[in-house]
Amino acid sequence: MKSSLVAESEYALGCTCFYLRSATRRATQVYDEHLQAAGLTVNQYSLLSKLSRNAGVSVSRFAEVMSMDRTTLTRNLQPLQAAGWLTAVAAGRSRALALTAAGEVKLAEAIPLWQAAQEKVNQVLGPQTQRELHRSLKASIKSLEAEHVA
């Protein structure tokens, strides 16, 4: 009896989301392994790094910067705030986010680890593939953002 469901291998062949998520999981493993020495995941590193360049930003605006919904962002910020690496100070009806001195120290500790992970991924991909991947992903993000706004 033939199943009415499409075989997983047939589905995966054309599923952009499958390939994006698979590539993301593999790359995340490399970054997480390197950043583990600083007690961070790549997601936490990204939040600290972006926040260091967006001090005083509201949670809503930071969610936009990070391409995350507010609820997910808030949930991801809680461990960083509990560790004392960021503050969320009431600013009218919103909260202004900023790194603390301890957060700046943590980020400084993690930067060389992130750089090593970045070099590893670039080495594995090779320079041409890395450039093509970045170019393609940036264009894809721009197109998908435009579609999402429309």
C-alpha positions as CSV (number, residue, x, y, z in Angstrom):
1,M,0.0,0.0,0.0
2,K,1.4,3.4,-1.0
3,S,1.3,6.1,1.6
4,S,-0.5,9.3,0.8
5,L,2.2,11.3,2.5
6,V,5.2,12.5,0.5
7,A,8.3,10.6,1.4
8,E,10.6,12.6,3.7
9,S,13.5,12.4,1.2
10,E,11.2,13.8,-1.6
11,Y,10.0,16.6,0.7
12,A,13.5,17.5,1.8
13,L,14.8,17.8,-1.7
14,G,12.8,21.0,-2.3
15,C,12.3,22.4,1.1
16,T,14.3,25.6,1.6
17,C,13.5,25.7,5.3
18,F,14.8,22.2,5.8
19,Y,18.2,23.2,4.3
20,L,18.4,26.5,6.1
21,R,17.6,24.9,9.5
22,S,20.1,22.0,8.8
23,A,22.9,24.4,7.9
24,T,22.0,26.6,10.9
25,R,22.1,23.6,13.3
26,R,25.5,22.5,12.0
27,A,27.0,26.0,12.1
28,T,25.5,26.6,15.6
29,Q,27.3,23.5,16.9
30,V,30.7,24.9,15.8
31,Y,30.0,28.3,17.4
32,D,28.6,26.8,20.6
33,E,31.6,24.5,21.0
34,H,34.0,27.5,20.8
35,L,31.9,29.8,23.0
36,Q,31.4,27.2,25.7
37,A,34.7,28.3,27.2
38,A,33.0,31.6,28.0
39,G,29.8,30.0,29.2
40,L,27.8,31.3,26.3
41,T,25.9,30.0,23.4
42,V,26.1,31.7,20.0
43,N,22.6,33.0,20.5
44,Q,23.6,34.6,23.8
45,Y,26.8,36.0,22.2
46,S,24.8,37.5,19.3
47,L,22.5,39.2,21.8
48,L,25.4,40.7,23.8
49,S,27.2,41.7,20.7
50,K,24.3,43.4,19.0
51,L,23.3,45.1,22.3
52,S,26.8,46.5,22.7
53,R,26.2,48.4,19.5
54,N,22.6,49.3,20.3
55,A,22.8,50.5,23.9
56,G,19.7,52.1,25.3
57,V,17.4,50.4,22.7
58,S,13.9,49.5,23.6
59,V,13.0,45.8,23.8
60,S,10.6,46.3,20.8
61,R,13.3,47.9,18.7
62,F,15.9,45.3,19.7
63,A,13.4,42.5,18.7
64,E,13.3,44.1,15.3
65,V,17.1,44.4,15.1
66,M,17.4,40.7,16.0
67,S,14.6,39.6,13.8
68,M,12.8,38.0,16.8
69,D,9.4,38.5,18.3
70,R,9.3,40.3,21.6
71,T,8.3,37.3,23.6
72,T,11.1,35.1,22.3
73,L,13.6,38.0,22.8
74,T,12.4,38.6,26.4
75,R,12.8,34.9,27.2
76,N,16.3,34.9,25.7
77,L,17.3,38.0,27.6
78,Q,16.3,36.7,31.0
79,P,19.4,34.5,31.6
80,L,21.7,37.3,30.5
81,Q,20.0,39.7,32.9
82,A,20.0,37.1,35.7
83,A,23.8,36.7,35.1
84,G,24.2,40.5,35.5
85,W,25.3,41.0,31.9
86,L,22.6,43.4,30.9
87,T,20.1,45.8,32.4
88,A,16.6,46.6,31.4
89,V,15.7,50.0,32.8
90,A,12.2,51.4,32.6
91,A,12.0,54.2,30.1
92,G,8.4,55.5,30.0
93,R,6.2,52.7,28.7
94,S,9.2,50.6,27.5
95,R,12.4,49.3,28.8
96,A,15.9,50.4,27.7
97,L,18.4,47.7,27.3
98,A,22.2,48.0,27.9
99,L,25.2,45.9,28.7
100,T,26.5,46.2,32.3
101,A,30.2,46.4,33.0
102,A,30.1,42.6,33.6
103,G,28.4,42.2,30.3
104,E,31.2,44.1,28.5
105,V,33.8,41.9,30.2
106,K,31.9,38.7,29.2
107,L,31.6,40.0,25.6
108,A,35.3,40.8,25.5
109,E,36.1,37.3,26.8
110,A,33.9,35.7,24.1
111,I,35.0,37.8,21.1
112,P,38.2,35.8,20.4
113,L,36.3,32.5,20.8
114,W,33.7,33.7,18.3
115,Q,36.5,34.8,16.0
116,A,38.0,31.3,16.2
117,A,34.5,29.7,15.4
118,Q,34.1,32.1,12.5
119,E,37.5,31.2,11.1
120,K,36.7,27.5,11.5
121,V,33.4,27.8,9.6
122,N,35.0,30.0,6.9
123,Q,37.8,27.5,6.5
124,V,35.4,24.6,6.2
125,L,33.3,26.4,3.6
126,G,36.1,27.9,1.7
127,P,36.3,31.6,0.7
128,Q,34.2,31.4,-2.4
129,T,31.4,29.4,-0.9
130,Q,31.4,31.7,2.2
131,R,31.1,34.8,0.0
132,E,28.4,33.3,-2.1
133,L,26.5,32.1,1.0
134,H,26.6,35.5,2.6
135,R,25.5,37.2,-0.6
136,S,22.7,34.8,-1.1
137,L,21.5,34.9,2.5
138,K,21.6,38.7,2.6
139,A,19.5,38.9,-0.5
140,S,17.1,36.2,0.8
141,I,16.7,38.1,4.1
142,K,15.9,41.3,2.3
143,S,13.4,39.6,0.0
144,L,11.7,37.8,2.8
145,E,11.5,40.9,5.0
146,A,10.0,42.8,2.1
147,E,7.4,40.1,1.7
148,H,6.7,39.9,5.4
149,V,6.1,43.7,5.6
150,A,3.8,43.7,2.5
